């Protein structure tokens, strides 16, 4: 098979993988966000924690949903021998997170952890998408 045909087969396969991840992980997590209050009520049965923790749980779940999408790109980076990018992307996320935490230290609340998790995974996903767009045609040779 020629390079072009292998490339097409690879991207079709990767696309099916991403759709599978979205159907089995991302979408169920997004649905769980809608029921976060109910989940906390069923789990803890404490109205104080439900009132104060629902939004934080929704943010944490959103961060996990974002991470499922980045996970697809992460696997592609590792499989294509670009695992050093994983470290670089994590360091970039750490720098962004450190700046945000240090600049908002006085106003951190219970949902701040959720915000940080969403931010961390959003930076990873954006960097991963940038890498995928810029080097996508070079991944398969």
N, C-alpha and C positions, 0 to 999 in steps of 0.2 A: 504494500500500500504506500502511496505517496505521502509526502509531508503534509500536503493540504488536506488529504482525506483523514490522516491521523489527527490533525489539528481539529478538524470538524467533529470527529468522533469524541475527542477528548472534551471539547467544550459542551457537547450535548450531554455527555456523561456527567460532567461537573454541574451542569444546569439541573439535571435530574436529582443529583445529590442535594443541591441547595433547596429545591422544591420539597424533597423528602424531609429535610431538616425543618423547613418552615411548617410543613403539615404536622410533623410529629413533635416539634419542640416550640418553635416560635409562636405559632397561633394558639396552642393551648396555654402558653404562658400569658399571652395577651388577654385571653378569656379569663384566666385566673385574676388578672388585674381588676376586671369588672366585679369580681366576687371577693375581693380582698377583705372587706369588712365582715362578710359572712364567714370566710375562712378563719379569721381571727376569733370571731365569736365561737365558732364550733371548736376551735383548737384550745383557746384559753378560757372562754366563758367569763371574761372579766371586762365589763363595759369601759372601765378607765383605759385599759390597754387598747381596746378596740377603737375608742375615740382618738387616742393619741398615737396609735400605731398603724392605722389603716393606710394613711398617705405614705408613710415610710415603707410599708410593705409593697405598696403599688410601685414606688420608685425602685425598690430592690428588684422586683419582678421585671420591670422595664429594663433595668440594667442586664438582667439575665437574658431577656429576649434579644437585646442588642448583641450580647455576647454569643448567642447561638449563631447569629449571622457572621460575626467576626470569626467564629470557630471554623467556618467553611474556608475562609481565606487563609486562616492560620494553617490548616491542614495542607492547603495548596502550597503555601510558602515552604513548609517543612519538606513536603514531597518533592518540590522542585530544587531542593538544596539551598534554600535561602533562609535557613533557620536563624542566621545572625540578625535578620530583620526583626524577628520576634523580640529579641532583647532590645534592639533599638526602639521599636515601637513602644515596648513597656517602659523604657526609660523616658521617652517623650511623654507618655501618659503620666508618669510619676512627676515629672517637672511641672506639667500643667496642673496636676492635682495639688502639688505642694504650693504653688503660687496661689491657687484658689483658697486653700485651707489657711495659709498664712495671712492672706488679705481679708479673710472673713472670720478669723478666730473668735472674735468677741460675739459674733451673732450665730454661732453654731447651735442647732436644735436637734431634736430626735430624728427629723427627716434629713438632716445633713448627710448622714451616711448613705442614704439612698441617692441623694443628689450626686455625691462623689462617685458612687458606683455607676450611675448613668453617665457621668462625665468621663470616667476612666474608659468605659467600654465604647463610648461614642468616639473618643480620640482614637482608640485602637481600630474601630471600624472605618473611620474616615481615612486614616493612614493606610489601612489594608486595601480599601477601595481605590485610593490613589495609586498604590503599587500595582494593583490588578489592572487598572486602566492604562498606566504607563508601560507596563511590561507584559501585558496579557498575551500579545502575539509571540513573544519570545519564550514563553514558558514551555511550550511544546515544540520540539525540534524535530 
